[in-house]
Each structure stands twice: as C-alpha cells, then as structure tokens.
Amino acid sequence: MSTPVPPPWPHCAHGADPTADRIGCRGIHVPGHTACLAHLTHTDRHAYLTGLAPGTDIDLRGTGFTRPLLQALLSAVHDLSTGVTRFGNAQFDSATFEEPAQFESAVFEGYTSFVRATFTGFTSFAGATFNGDARFDHAVFERYTSFARATVKGYASFESAILTSDTSFEYATFKGDAWFESTILKGFTSFAHATFENGASFESVAFEDVASFHSAAFECDASFQSATFRSGTRFESATFHGDARFDSATFLTADRLGPLVCAGRLVLSGGKFGGPVTLSLAARYLECRRTRWAATAELRLRYTTVDFAHAVFEYPLTIAAESDPFVLADGSELAEGAFAGAPGAGVGLASLRGVDAAHLVLADVDLSPCLFAGAVHLDQLRLEGACTFDSPPSPAGRRRWSLVRFTQRRVLAEEHHWRAGRVGAVRGWNVAVLGAGRVGPLQLAPVYRALRKAFEDGKHEPGAADFYFGEMEMRRHADDIPRGERGLLTVYWALSGYGLRASRALAWLGTAMVATVVLLVAFGIAQDTPKQTATGTVPAGGGEVTFTIDKDDPKNPTGERFTGERFEKALNITLNSVVFRSSGQDLTTTGTYVEMTSRLTEPVLLGLAVLAVRNRVKR
C-alpha cells in the first residue's frame, strides 16, 4: 500500500494515525497557528475571523468547511456598506465543502482557486463576480451547481472537473478564456444565454445528459473537439461569431443541432452521429470531412459552403438549401445579422470525394465548385430542385475578337482545373484551389458517365446530354485511346458536338450545300441540254425502218457560267441531295461526282442536326 502524498503546504495533520492515515487533516495552517481554520480553538478562530475585512486575501487550502464555518467566513468579509461579500485573492485548493456552499453574488477581486475542491452539497456561485482568474480544475461538484449570471473577467478554468448533478451557467459571462477541457458533466447542463467573449474550449468534455447552449453567444472561436454528447443537444439560436470546432465530437442520441448561426467555419470533421438527426445551420463554411452517420440525417443550410469529403453514411442523407430564415420554437425567426450584406443565402458543395453517394440527396445546391473525382455510385445520386453546375468561359470574360467560343453546358469544377492547367489554356477556366489535387480526363470520364446516368434516371435528358458531352470530351483528350479513335471523335465533335449541337451540324450542312451549289454551277451542269438524234435506213424493197436514237454526252460549260438559270438548277439538285434523292438532271462527269458526294454527306449532317435537337428537347 502506497503512502499518500502530503500537500505542498504546511498542513494541520489533525487526526493523523501512523497505522491508518499518516497525513490527517490537509488544511493549511492559519497564520500564527499550527492548525487549520476548522481545527482552531473557538477563541483562536474567532480572533482570526474578526481580523478579516472585505477584500482580504484568503488562503484556506485543504480546509474542511461545514455550513456554519463557511457562513462565518462569508460574514467576516461581508461589506456592510455595500451589502457585498468581497474576497481579495482566494485560495481554496483541495478544500472540502460538506454542506451547501453558497457564494451567491460574492465578488472575488483577485486570483481565485478552487482546484481539486470538493462540494458535497448544493453549490451556488450565482451572480458571483470574478475580477481575476478563476480556477476550478479537478473540482468535484456532487449536487446541483449554479453559476447563473456569474461574471468571470479573467481566465476561467474547469479542466477535468466533475459535476455529477445538474449544472447551470445560464446568463453567465466569460470575458476571458473559458476552459472546460476534459470536464465530466453528468447531469443536465445549461449554458443558455451565456456569453463567451474571448475564447471557449470544451475539448474532450463528456456531456452525459442534455446539454443546452440555447441563445448562447460565442464572440470568439469555440472548440468542442472530441466532446461527447450522450443525450440531446440544444444549440437553438446559439451564435458563433468566430469558428466553431466540433472535430471528432460524438453525438450519440442527439436528434437536432441548431438552428444556429456561425459567422466563421463550423467544423464537424471526424464527428460521429449515432441516431437520426437534423442539422439546421447558417454558417460561412461547414466542414464535414470523414464524418460518420449511423442513421438518417438531414442538413438544412443557409449561406454555407459544405465540404463532405470522405463522409460515411449507410442511410439516406439530405443536404438542402433553406430558402427562408429558420423559425425557432417560439415562432420567431433566427437572427442572421452575421450575414448582413451577403449576396444570397445559397448553399454550395465543395467536395464529395471519397463519398458513397448511393443514399445521398442534394436539393437546391450549387455544385459548381464541387470535386467529384473519387466518389462512388454517383449514378445513384439524387438531385432535387435547382442544383446548378459550372459552365465554360463566356465570351464576355475574354477578348471579344477571339475566335474561340464555348457552347454553354454543365461542366465539373475539375474539368475547369484541368483545362486551366494546360499549356496555352484559354482565359476564363478556373484555376484549382489549394488542396484540390490534379485529375485528368481518365478520372473525369467515368464521373461524367455516372452523372449522365443519374440525370437519365431522373428523366432530365437535357442535363444528361450535357454530361454526355463532357464524357466524350474527356474520352477525346484521354491518353489511353488509339490515335485513330481520337481522330474519329474529333471529327464527330467538329461536325455536330457529338450529336448534341444542332447549330454546328446545320452550319456544316449549310456550308456543304453552298459548296455543292457553287461546284455545280461552275463545273457540274452541262452547257446545254443534250439533244436526242434518231437515225435509220429504209430498205430498197420497202419494209420496216429501224431507228437508232442517240444522245450527245453532256458538254462542259463554256462562257458565262454563273447565271440565274444555272443557279436554279444547282439549287434544285442540292436540295434533292439533302433528302437523298436524285434530281434527274444531266450533269457533267464532275457534276455527277459532286452530286454523289452531296447525297452521301448532306443527309448525314441533316440527321446529326435532327439528333441534336432531339437530345435537347427530349423528356
């Protein structure tokens, strides 16, 4: 059996026993005595307390307090002129309060320490003011504890404290850093309407019952990293003016989080949600990387960009933009003053990399910055409402005299990044942001293919056509296809935009028809219509006359060729060629080949134009 370690101060040692308790009472010596305040004689204790005055420094470390003893101490430092109990520097480290400890409305003017103190009864610091630092590290509160309306102007620390019953910090104000790391809160805990002005850390805190931060105001960064919420959480109407970090936090049975406002980054990365939950958040940026969702979940968001990379969920999960302000339980709207002047309340998705999208639903979300490469089952992704994608650069963003034009379509952000990184890239493609990585056509082709199927399954054929165009573009630029196939795809792209650009096919058709007309007028139509000649021989004795009808070969034109008559004939031949019909006109040898070529190419171009129109209007 190890020997208990004595305290670092001269202690009372009352009741010490060499065979049982070698240390005895741990109370510090009262100045001028060899006993603690609890074990002084009545006369000496009275003399000590009488010598105290409001604002006096107190050092009663290790002392055991009964209710009468604590009341006598409070009376000794009570200021009759103001009606306020005032301490200077107050040290109660390892003190024991065996009865209700009531420091209500007390003022601690200097450094205050209750490190490792034990409160076995009701404890109240309600309305207390701590003008300096206040430390309650490793303290144990066994019954209901109240810091309601308390004010801590310095550093407040409850590191590794244990609060075994209900605790109230309602309307408390922490002007300095508030440190609750590794605290265990076993009862209902309320920070409703509390204000944190400089810093708030709840890292590794265990909230074993309901935790309420209703209408709490964090005017600083707040950290709940690795915190555990075993029961419900109430952050309704809470406001974070800085960042709010819930990295690796665990929400076992929380059914909702919010509605709350976060003007900075709200980080849930690595967090775990054990049950069905609804998150209602108005945040500048929401980071949900590597989160795990063990049940259905719904994220209702405003003003937010979401990073959902590598999140894991096996049940339906919805990310939706909320068009109207959140409505609180009392019917009022959530105050969103932190976003005053924002251009809109839209929601964007930054990344779905590493996500299994089989159970994911996106509603009214801006997907223009989203990184998709690495996601699986994108063909089962459901897009509801007005989900938007990026588009190619518009002529307005480039030099007006540039001959390069991009047909508008849905484009993935990663295609933007790839094209912007190519040698001689056209201005207007978006450069990759830091951490986006580099992907190329080989990785993007299957992404476009999967999204095309998702749109087809949703009966959104025009959208599917855009992703088919993107898929074909990536195939055309991929490094793993033969040169001949790349050439064929290039021709297909140039003639009709992969059967999706009717204007391009019609332009080529018009060009082919004009070329056919010009060639026919210049070389194809004969000089004159050949005359038929009948010749025969009359037998000497009479009888049947046999005639041979010949026709002259068409002659190449000479003289004036571009006449109205010749143009009309050429146009008639060309129009018949478009619908794969023969005109029946007499043509020169050159004209015959021109017509044959026209009858082969122009119907194909017309068919591509019809196909493109069909792909854009099909439902």
KOLVEXRO-706486 format. One line per 5 residues: number of its first residue (from 0); their letters; for each residue x, y, z of C-alpha. Coordinates in pm, 1 decimal. Layout:
BEGIN
NUM) a) X,Y,Z; ...
//
This chain:
BEGIN
0) mstpv) 0.0,0.0,0.0; 149.7,331.7,-108.7; 184.3,619.0,133.2; -46.5,914.0,49.8; 139.4,1221.7,-65.9
5) pppwp) 113.5,1514.4,176.8; 4.6,1853.4,39.6; 274.4,2102.9,-60.9; 173.3,2347.7,215.3; 215.4,2317.2,592.9
10) hcahg) -91.7,2122.3,692.1; -290.4,2069.0,1006.6; -242.1,1689.8,1036.6; -531.1,1671.7,1281.2; -640.1,1308.6,1322.2
15) adpta) -321.6,1164.6,1174.4; -264.0,798.5,1260.9; 69.0,621.0,1191.9; -117.3,298.4,1111.4; -411.2,435.7,911.0
20) drigc) -399.2,796.8,793.7; -47.4,933.8,830.0; -137.7,1271.8,688.2; -457.2,1359.8,869.1; -622.6,1692.7,802.8
25) rgihv) -477.2,1863.8,495.6; -591.8,2212.9,590.3; -325.5,2481.1,570.0; -206.0,2641.2,892.7; -381.8,2959.8,987.1
30) pghta) -110.0,3226.7,1010.5; 42.9,3218.2,1358.1; -102.3,2876.5,1439.3; -30.4,2510.9,1371.4; -387.0,2412.6,1288.9
35) clahl) -628.2,2484.8,1008.4; -931.3,2707.2,1044.5; -1158.5,2408.3,1106.4; -947.2,2279.1,1395.4; -856.6,2602.1,1568.5
40) thtdr) -994.4,2656.2,1914.1; -1311.0,2860.8,1925.4; -1121.3,3158.8,2065.1; -845.7,3146.8,1801.2; -1094.0,3100.5,1517.4
45) haylt) -1299.2,3395.1,1638.2; -988.7,3607.8,1660.5; -882.8,3513.2,1305.4; -1224.6,3580.7,1153.3; -1258.4,3908.0,1340.1
50) glapg) -930.7,4020.4,1189.2; -1060.0,3972.6,833.3; -1209.4,4257.3,633.0; -1388.9,4280.1,296.8; -1133.3,4230.3,17.0
55) tdidl) -883.1,4044.2,237.2; -668.2,3775.6,75.3; -772.6,3429.6,186.7; -561.3,3112.6,186.0; -762.8,2819.1,319.7
60) rgtgf) -630.9,2537.4,105.2; -724.7,2187.9,215.4; -965.9,2313.0,481.2; -1284.8,2122.1,552.3; -1589.3,2353.6,570.5
65) trpll) -1913.6,2291.3,744.9; -2205.5,2518.6,676.2; -2157.3,2726.8,994.3; -1784.7,2764.8,931.4; -1838.9,2881.5,574.4
70) qalls) -2111.3,3119.7,686.8; -1878.6,3265.2,948.1; -1611.0,3320.2,681.0; -1856.0,3487.1,442.6; -1981.3,3712.8,721.4
75) avhdl) -1623.4,3813.1,803.4; -1560.7,3950.4,453.0; -1909.2,4094.0,404.5; -1910.0,4466.7,330.5; -2197.2,4616.4,529.3
80) stgvt) -2180.7,4944.8,340.1; -2244.4,4783.8,2.4; -2404.2,4459.0,110.0; -2149.9,4260.8,-94.7; -1926.2,3976.7,16.4
85) rfgna) -1576.3,4054.5,-113.6; -1261.9,3844.1,-130.0; -917.1,3950.9,-242.0; -703.2,3664.0,-365.9; -887.2,3349.3,-259.6
90) qfdsa) -727.9,3005.3,-245.6; -949.3,2708.0,-162.0; -746.7,2434.9,-335.4; -843.2,2084.9,-215.2; -1093.7,2233.8,29.9
95) tfeep) -1398.7,2029.2,119.3; -1745.9,2180.9,148.6; -1958.8,1923.1,326.7; -2273.8,2131.6,343.2; -2438.6,2363.9,88.2
100) aqfes) -2180.6,2614.3,-30.8; -2336.2,2945.0,-121.3; -2114.7,3215.7,-270.2; -2405.6,3394.5,-433.0; -2328.0,3749.9,-552.4
105) avfeg) -1981.8,3729.4,-397.5; -1703.9,3935.7,-551.7; -1358.9,3780.2,-594.8; -1131.8,4074.6,-663.1; -810.7,3885.6,-729.6
110) ytsfv) -693.9,3540.4,-824.4; -941.2,3268.3,-721.5; -864.1,2897.6,-699.5; -1084.5,2602.3,-608.9; -853.3,2345.7,-769.3
115) ratft) -942.2,1991.3,-655.2; -1204.7,2127.2,-418.3; -1494.5,1901.0,-331.2; -1850.9,2028.2,-299.0; -2072.2,1758.7,-149.2
120) gftsf) -2391.2,1963.9,-123.5; -2577.7,2227.1,-318.0; -2330.0,2480.7,-457.3; -2408.8,2827.5,-582.4; -2188.9,3094.2,-734.2
125) agatf) -2494.9,3256.4,-890.2; -2434.7,3624.2,-960.9; -2073.8,3599.1,-840.7; -1809.3,3821.1,-996.9; -1451.8,3706.6,-1053.5
130) ngdar) -1239.1,4007.4,-1142.3; -930.3,3792.6,-1193.1; -864.5,3436.8,-1299.1; -1090.5,3165.9,-1157.0; -974.7,2805.0,-1147.4
135) fdhav) -1192.7,2503.2,-1064.7; -964.6,2239.8,-1219.9; -1033.0,1883.8,-1100.0; -1302.2,2012.0,-865.3; -1588.5,1777.5,-779.4
140) feryt) -1946.7,1902.3,-753.4; -2170.6,1626.9,-619.5; -2504.3,1808.7,-613.1; -2679.0,2080.5,-810.1; -2439.6,2361.2,-901.7
145) sfara) -2520.4,2709.4,-1021.8; -2301.1,2972.0,-1186.2; -2604.8,3151.2,-1326.2; -2536.1,3517.1,-1408.1; -2179.9,3481.6,-1281.8
150) tvkgy) -1914.9,3700.6,-1444.3; -1554.6,3595.1,-1491.4; -1336.7,3878.6,-1616.5; -1016.9,3679.7,-1625.9; -931.0,3327.2,-1725.6
155) asfes) -1190.1,3066.8,-1619.3; -1082.5,2704.5,-1595.3; -1286.4,2393.9,-1513.7; -1037.8,2147.6,-1660.7; -1112.9,1786.4,-1560.7
160) ailts) -1379.9,1898.0,-1316.3; -1660.1,1652.8,-1234.3; -2015.9,1779.4,-1199.2; -2234.6,1487.1,-1103.5; -2570.2,1663.0,-1094.4
165) dtsfe) -2748.0,1940.0,-1283.8; -2541.0,2248.4,-1352.6; -2643.5,2595.1,-1460.6; -2424.6,2857.6,-1630.0; -2727.9,3044.6,-1759.3
170) yatfk) -2661.5,3409.7,-1843.5; -2302.0,3369.8,-1723.4; -2041.4,3597.8,-1882.4; -1685.3,3485.4,-1953.1; -1478.2,3785.7,-2054.3
175) gdawf) -1152.7,3591.7,-2066.2; -1080.6,3242.0,-2190.3; -1323.7,2978.1,-2064.8; -1156.4,2640.6,-2029.7; -1371.5,2330.2,-1973.2
180) estil) -1140.2,2068.1,-2120.5; -1195.5,1707.8,-2008.1; -1478.0,1811.7,-1775.7; -1741.3,1547.8,-1696.1; -2096.4,1680.9,-1676.5
185) kgfts) -2325.9,1403.4,-1559.5; -2648.6,1597.4,-1512.3; -2846.7,1842.5,-1720.0; -2611.7,2126.6,-1812.3; -2728.4,2466.4,-1925.3
190) fahat) -2525.3,2745.4,-2080.0; -2841.0,2914.9,-2203.7; -2784.5,3284.4,-2283.6; -2422.2,3258.1,-2163.0; -2168.2,3488.7,-2326.5
195) fenga) -1810.5,3392.0,-2414.9; -1611.1,3696.7,-2517.9; -1252.3,3581.6,-2559.7; -1223.3,3204.9,-2605.1; -1419.4,2891.5,-2520.1
200) sfesv) -1281.0,2539.3,-2506.0; -1495.4,2234.3,-2433.9; -1248.1,1984.6,-2574.3; -1296.8,1624.5,-2459.6; -1589.8,1725.9,-2238.0
205) afedv) -1838.8,1448.4,-2160.9; -2198.5,1574.2,-2159.5; -2374.1,1269.9,-2017.5; -2716.8,1431.9,-2001.0; -2885.7,1703.7,-2203.9
210) asfhs) -2655.5,1995.9,-2286.5; -2821.2,2328.0,-2357.5; -2649.7,2623.2,-2525.6; -2978.1,2789.1,-2614.1; -2914.2,3150.9,-2723.9
215) aafec) -2552.9,3130.3,-2607.7; -2324.8,3389.0,-2768.1; -1967.1,3298.1,-2862.0; -1796.4,3620.2,-2960.0; -1477.7,3425.1,-3017.2
220) dasfq) -1361.0,3091.7,-3151.9; -1516.1,2796.3,-2970.0; -1386.5,2440.9,-2954.3; -1583.5,2125.1,-2877.7; -1319.2,1891.1,-3019.0
225) satfr) -1359.7,1528.3,-2907.7; -1655.7,1624.1,-2689.6; -1917.7,1357.1,-2624.8; -2288.4,1439.8,-2622.6; -2459.5,1127.9,-2488.4
230) sgtrf) -2806.0,1277.2,-2482.9; -2979.1,1566.4,-2652.6; -2806.0,1888.4,-2752.1; -2971.1,2227.5,-2766.4; -2790.0,2490.4,-2965.9
235) esatf) -3107.0,2663.5,-3076.0; -3043.3,3029.2,-3152.4; -2677.3,2998.9,-3048.3; -2443.1,3242.0,-3224.0; -2076.2,3183.5,-3305.3
240) hgdar) -1903.6,3500.0,-3424.0; -1580.8,3309.1,-3491.3; -1504.7,2947.5,-3575.2; -1684.8,2660.9,-3404.0; -1492.4,2334.2,-3395.9
245) fdsat) -1659.7,2001.0,-3323.2; -1374.9,1786.8,-3460.9; -1416.5,1421.0,-3361.4; -1716.8,1506.5,-3143.6; -1967.9,1229.6,-3077.6
250) fltad) -2343.8,1287.3,-3082.4; -2491.4,959.9,-2961.1; -2864.0,1033.4,-2946.8; -2888.5,1398.6,-3045.9; -3189.3,1444.8,-3271.1
255) rlgpl) -3108.2,1800.1,-3376.2; -2830.7,2055.9,-3385.8; -2941.3,2415.0,-3424.5; -3081.5,2627.1,-3569.8; -2764.0,2822.3,-3502.8
260) vcagr) -2550.3,3087.2,-3667.8; -2176.3,3060.3,-3726.2; -2006.4,3353.8,-3894.4; -1685.6,3153.0,-3945.4; -1606.2,2787.1,-4002.8
265) lvlsg) -1820.6,2520.8,-3841.1; -1606.5,2207.0,-3827.3; -1764.5,1865.8,-3774.5; -1482.6,1665.5,-3934.3; -1437.0,1324.3,-3779.5
270) gkfgg) -1761.4,1360.5,-3587.8; -1999.7,1069.9,-3525.5; -2379.2,1084.5,-3520.6; -2540.9,781.9,-3360.3; -2907.2,844.3,-3436.8
275) pvtls) -3141.6,1027.3,-3673.4; -3051.7,1394.1,-3666.7; -3141.7,1723.7,-3829.3; -2880.2,1997.9,-3856.5; -3013.4,2349.8,-3913.4
280) laary) -2717.2,2577.9,-3971.6; -2638.8,2918.6,-4111.0; -2261.6,2905.0,-4140.4; -1997.9,3057.9,-4362.1; -1827.3,2721.6,-4417.7
285) lecrr) -1925.2,2374.5,-4296.3; -1655.8,2107.8,-4286.5; -1788.6,1750.6,-4257.3; -1483.6,1555.7,-4373.2; -1471.8,1192.7,-4253.5
290) trwaa) -1794.5,1227.4,-4054.8; -1986.7,908.5,-3979.0; -2366.3,897.4,-3983.3; -2523.1,584.4,-3831.3; -2882.4,678.9,-3918.3
295) taelr) -3080.5,907.4,-4144.6; -2975.0,1270.7,-4142.4; -3086.3,1598.7,-4289.9; -2870.8,1908.4,-4326.2; -3079.3,2224.7,-4373.8
300) lrytt) -2835.7,2503.5,-4455.2; -2809.2,2872.8,-4537.8; -2514.2,3086.4,-4655.6; -2296.7,2774.9,-4645.7; -2026.9,2601.6,-4844.6
305) vdfah) -2003.2,2235.0,-4743.1; -1700.3,2005.1,-4760.7; -1835.3,1649.0,-4735.7; -1524.5,1460.4,-4848.3; -1486.5,1100.5,-4726.4
310) avfey) -1803.0,1112.8,-4517.0; -1953.6,770.9,-4440.7; -2327.7,704.3,-4425.2; -2538.5,395.3,-4494.0; -2880.3,558.3,-4466.9
315) pltia) -3044.0,839.0,-4663.4; -2875.9,1173.9,-4605.1; -3007.1,1500.6,-4744.8; -2818.0,1825.6,-4795.9; -3063.8,2101.4,-4878.4
320) aesdp) -3060.8,2478.2,-4908.5; -3317.5,2653.3,-4692.8; -3465.5,2945.7,-4882.6; -3627.0,3118.7,-4582.4; -3478.3,3202.7,-4240.0
325) fvlad) -3504.3,2930.9,-3977.5; -3804.6,2952.7,-3747.9; -3744.4,2899.3,-3375.5; -3968.9,2716.8,-3129.8; -4135.6,3040.4,-3022.3
330) gsela) -4228.0,3124.2,-3380.7; -3964.9,3395.4,-3428.7; -3700.0,3388.7,-3699.1; -3336.0,3310.4,-3626.8; -3134.1,3633.4,-3623.5
335) egafa) -2880.1,3629.5,-3907.6; -2710.0,3961.6,-3852.7; -2370.0,3798.2,-3901.3; -2455.3,3760.7,-4270.4; -2581.7,4111.0,-4329.9
340) gapga) -2475.3,4219.5,-4676.9; -2422.0,3865.2,-4803.5; -2522.6,3833.1,-5172.9; -2756.3,3542.2,-5103.3; -2837.7,3255.6,-4872.3
345) gvgla) -2739.5,2988.2,-5124.5; -2557.7,2666.2,-5038.4; -2256.6,2530.9,-5226.2; -2090.6,2191.9,-5208.1; -1709.8,2193.9,-5211.2
350) slrgv) -1628.9,1822.9,-5225.3; -1781.8,1476.4,-5243.3; -1453.1,1293.8,-5288.9; -1446.1,951.6,-5129.2; -1821.7,950.3,-5066.1
355) daahl) -2056.7,663.3,-5146.3; -2339.1,866.3,-5298.1; -2590.7,580.2,-5317.1; -2803.6,731.9,-5037.2; -2724.8,1099.0,-5092.5
360) vladv) -2988.1,1356.7,-5188.4; -2894.3,1713.6,-5284.7; -3161.1,1980.8,-5308.3; -3112.5,2334.0,-5445.1; -2736.0,2310.1,-5401.0
365) dlspc) -2471.3,2490.2,-5607.2; -2234.5,2221.6,-5738.0; -2012.9,2449.9,-5944.6; -1716.6,2426.1,-5700.2; -1772.9,2058.7,-5612.4
370) lfaga) -1496.8,1799.8,-5652.5; -1646.9,1466.0,-5759.2; -1345.2,1252.9,-5853.3; -1315.5,958.8,-5616.0; -1684.5,941.2,-5526.1
375) vhldq) -1861.4,611.5,-5594.4; -2216.1,529.0,-5701.1; -2263.5,875.9,-5845.5; -2511.6,720.6,-6085.9; -2744.0,678.3,-5784.4
380) lrleg) -2705.8,1037.5,-5666.1; -3038.7,1219.4,-5645.0; -3052.9,1584.6,-5742.6; -3367.9,1771.6,-5648.3; -3473.8,2128.0,-5714.6
385) actfd) -3234.5,2375.7,-5873.1; -2893.9,2209.1,-5845.0; -2650.8,2407.8,-6058.3; -2312.8,2327.8,-6211.6; -2035.3,2541.8,-6354.1
390) sppsp) -2020.4,2638.8,-6720.9; -1744.8,2706.7,-6978.0; -1596.3,3056.4,-7005.4; -1827.2,3304.6,-7171.9; -1711.9,3543.5,-7447.7
395) agrrr) -1773.0,3836.0,-7212.7; -1489.7,3712.3,-6992.9; -1240.2,3700.5,-7279.4; -1124.9,3915.0,-7568.0; -1418.9,3990.3,-7792.6
400) wslvr) -1224.0,3935.3,-8111.4; -1124.5,3581.8,-8009.3; -1249.4,3313.0,-8247.5; -1273.3,3060.5,-7963.1; -1629.5,3006.4,-7846.6
405) ftqrr) -1758.6,2751.9,-7595.9; -2110.5,2618.9,-7611.9; -2275.8,2655.2,-7273.0; -2315.9,2326.9,-7084.6; -2281.1,2180.4,-6735.4
410) vlaee) -1911.5,2149.1,-6652.4; -1744.2,1996.6,-6348.0; -1505.8,2211.1,-6145.8; -1230.4,1955.1,-6204.0; -1257.1,1998.2,-6581.2
415) hhwra) -1209.9,2369.8,-6521.6; -895.9,2298.1,-6320.2; -757.9,2057.8,-6581.0; -816.4,2292.6,-6874.0; -675.6,2591.8,-6684.4
420) grvga) -354.6,2396.7,-6621.4; -294.9,2307.1,-6986.4; -34.8,2482.6,-7199.5; -197.2,2765.4,-7392.1; -518.0,2745.9,-7191.3
425) vrgwn) -790.0,2990.5,-7289.9; -854.3,3259.4,-7032.9; -1164.4,3202.0,-6823.5; -1113.3,2849.0,-6696.7; -1097.2,2839.9,-6315.6
430) vavlg) -763.1,2751.8,-6160.5; -763.1,2476.0,-5897.0; -779.7,2589.2,-5536.2; -521.1,2474.1,-5283.2; -576.4,2110.1,-5189.5
435) agrvg) -796.1,2028.6,-5488.9; -534.0,1797.0,-5635.3; -494.3,1722.2,-6005.1; -717.8,1492.3,-6203.5; -734.8,1447.5,-6577.8
440) plqla) -961.1,1308.1,-6849.9; -905.1,947.2,-6741.1; -1054.4,1020.9,-6398.1; -1325.2,1258.6,-6519.0; -1475.7,1044.6,-6796.8
445) pvyra) -1635.2,792.8,-6553.6; -1757.5,1078.8,-6334.6; -1937.6,1238.9,-6627.7; -2074.2,897.3,-6726.6; -2215.0,831.1,-6380.0
450) lrkaf) -2374.5,1176.1,-6355.2; -2523.9,1129.7,-6702.2; -2695.4,811.6,-6584.2; -2818.7,987.6,-6269.9; -2982.2,1254.8,-6486.5
455) edgkh) -3125.1,997.2,-6724.6; -3279.5,805.2,-6435.5; -3430.8,1132.8,-6319.9; -3576.6,1190.8,-6670.1; -3366.0,1502.7,-6714.3
460) epgaa) -3247.7,1440.7,-7068.3; -3101.4,1787.1,-7145.1; -2885.5,1762.5,-6833.9; -2784.8,1410.1,-6928.1; -2687.2,1540.7,-7272.2
465) dfyfg) -2450.0,1793.2,-7113.1; -2276.0,1519.8,-6915.1; -2258.3,1300.8,-7226.4; -2078.8,1589.9,-7399.2; -1836.8,1611.8,-7104.5
470) ememr) -1779.9,1236.5,-7110.2; -1698.6,1243.3,-7482.5; -1466.5,1540.7,-7434.9; -1273.7,1354.2,-7169.0; -1254.8,1044.8,-7390.8
475) rhadd) -1125.0,1255.0,-7678.2; -848.5,1400.1,-7463.0; -762.1,1083.2,-7269.3; -419.3,929.3,-7318.1; -537.2,569.0,-7333.5
480) iprge) -725.9,571.6,-7665.0; -573.2,492.5,-8008.1; -491.2,776.7,-8241.9; -748.5,660.6,-8497.5; -1027.6,662.9,-8239.1
485) rgllt) -920.6,1007.0,-8121.3; -936.1,1129.8,-8480.4; -1284.4,984.6,-8526.7; -1404.9,1150.5,-8204.4; -1251.7,1478.8,-8318.0
490) vywal) -1445.5,1464.7,-8644.1; -1763.2,1376.9,-8455.0; -1704.6,1672.4,-8221.1; -1624.7,1913.9,-8506.9; -1926.8,1820.1,-8716.4
495) sgygl) -2201.5,1811.4,-8453.7; -2063.8,1837.1,-8099.4; -2107.5,1462.1,-8050.5; -2458.8,1475.1,-8191.3; -2562.1,1740.7,-7937.3
500) rasra) -2502.7,2072.6,-8116.1; -2768.2,2127.2,-8382.1; -2629.4,2467.9,-8476.3; -2289.8,2316.7,-8554.6; -2438.9,2041.3,-8772.4
505) lawlg) -2666.3,2290.4,-8950.7; -2369.7,2521.0,-9010.7; -2176.6,2238.7,-9172.2; -2487.1,2140.0,-9371.1; -2525.7,2495.4,-9495.5
510) tamva) -2158.2,2510.5,-9584.9; -2180.8,2180.0,-9772.1; -2490.1,2295.7,-9961.8; -2327.2,2623.7,-10061.8; -2016.4,2436.5,-10177.9
515) tvvll) -2233.2,2192.7,-10375.7; -2423.5,2474.9,-10544.7; -2102.9,2659.0,-10635.1; -1936.9,2346.0,-10775.8; -2244.8,2250.1,-10976.1
520) vafgi) -2286.0,2599.0,-11119.1; -1919.6,2618.8,-11206.8; -1848.8,2265.9,-11331.1; -2138.5,2027.5,-11287.1; -2425.7,2149.2,-11505.7
525) aqdtp) -2381.4,2084.4,-11879.1; -2353.9,2366.8,-12131.0; -2681.7,2272.4,-12299.1; -2934.1,2001.5,-12256.8; -2815.5,1721.7,-12493.0
530) kqtat) -3043.0,1664.2,-12796.6; -3164.4,1319.8,-12896.5; -3089.2,1210.8,-13259.0; -3277.5,933.0,-13447.2; -3107.9,762.6,-13745.4
535) gtvpa) -3224.0,469.7,-13960.7; -3206.4,303.1,-14308.9; -3504.3,248.9,-14542.7; -3480.2,-88.6,-14714.2; -3479.4,-73.6,-15100.2
540) gggev) -3778.8,-301.4,-15131.3; -3965.8,-130.1,-14852.1; -4047.4,-275.8,-14516.3; -3977.3,-181.5,-14154.0; -3746.3,105.9,-14080.1
545) tftid) -3522.7,67.7,-13774.4; -3422.6,387.6,-13594.4; -3125.8,429.7,-13357.3; -3175.8,706.0,-13101.0; -2855.5,857.4,-12968.2
550) kddpk) -2793.8,1128.7,-12711.2; -2491.4,1351.2,-12701.8; -2270.0,1343.3,-12393.4; -2311.9,1646.7,-12165.1; -2058.8,1910.9,-12252.3
555) nptge) -1860.0,2109.8,-12002.8; -1983.4,2463.9,-11971.9; -1808.8,2744.9,-12152.9; -1866.3,3111.8,-12145.0; -2090.4,3262.3,-11878.1
560) rftge) -2145.3,3000.4,-11603.7; -2292.4,3186.9,-11304.5; -2633.0,3263.0,-11440.2; -2969.6,3255.8,-11269.7; -3083.6,2955.3,-11470.9
565) rfeka) -2777.8,2752.2,-11381.3; -2807.6,2855.2,-11014.4; -3170.1,2741.2,-11003.1; -3076.9,2402.9,-11144.1; -2785.0,2365.4,-10899.8
570) lnitl) -3005.1,2457.7,-10602.7; -3266.2,2203.0,-10709.8; -3001.4,1931.0,-10734.6; -2856.9,2022.5,-10393.1; -3191.4,2024.1,-10213.9
575) nsvvf) -3273.1,1683.1,-10356.9; -2935.5,1555.5,-10238.8; -3007.1,1663.4,-9880.8; -3304.4,1428.5,-9866.8; -3112.4,1157.8,-10051.8
580) rssgq) -3297.2,1194.1,-10382.4; -3165.4,1211.8,-10737.3; -3250.6,1524.8,-10927.5; -3257.8,1359.9,-11276.2; -3057.6,1649.1,-11419.6
585) dlttt) -2798.4,1594.3,-11689.8; -2461.8,1659.1,-11529.1; -2105.4,1661.1,-11641.0; -1871.1,1398.6,-11508.4; -1755.8,1640.4,-11239.4
590) gtyve) -2115.2,1723.1,-11153.4; -2202.1,1356.9,-11118.4; -1931.0,1304.9,-10856.8; -2027.5,1625.9,-10680.6; -2388.0,1506.4,-10658.9
595) mtsrl) -2282.2,1163.5,-10534.3; -2072.3,1322.5,-10262.0; -2354.5,1558.6,-10170.3; -2607.5,1273.4,-10147.0; -2374.1,1096.2,-9902.8
600) tepvl) -2266.6,1379.6,-9672.8; -2557.4,1619.7,-9654.4; -2823.1,1371.3,-9534.1; -2575.8,1264.9,-9260.5; -2535.1,1624.7,-9149.2
605) lglav) -2911.1,1676.1,-9153.4; -2951.8,1361.1,-8945.2; -2696.4,1485.3,-8690.1; -2883.1,1815.3,-8660.8; -3215.2,1636.4,-8605.0
610) lavrn) -3048.7,1409.4,-8346.7; -2905.3,1710.9,-8163.7; -3242.9,1881.4,-8149.5; -3399.5,1562.0,-8021.6; -3138.4,1529.3,-7745.6
615) rvkr) -3200.9,1883.7,-7624.3; -3581.8,1870.1,-7613.4; -3641.5,1507.2,-7514.3; -3807.3,1446.4,-7178.2
//
